[in-house]
Amino acid sequence: MRKTAFLTAGCWVICVLFSGLLYAGNNDPGNNLPDGMEIREVEPGYKLVLPKGATIQKKGDLRVIEGPGEYAARKFTEYDQQLAQLQEQIEELKKEIAQIKNTGK
């Protein structure tokens, strides 16, 4: 009876340890990343989850990651520039359409 109890307890311990190892192996943060985020390697073996396009500056031995305000301001500036370019292209296309309409008459 005592051998059976030890054997059963040993099997339970092995099962618990094995299931813990399986869980640790499947716990990859890359599987559950929110939209717009990416995993970036800052140092060899040191990874961070950052917004896509976030800048990391090297200052001496420090790695400085831009804050959310800086990131948002930079992105809004980029979007404003893209919007201005699109508006210019739209105006050029409108002029071309007007010229094509005038030549057709």
Secondary structure, DSSP 8 states (H G I E B T S, - for coil): -HHHHHHHHHHHHHHHHHHHHHHHHH--GGGG--TTEEEEEEETTEEEEEETT--EEEETTEEEE--HHHHHHHHHHHHHHHHHHHHHHHHHHHHHHHHHHHHH-
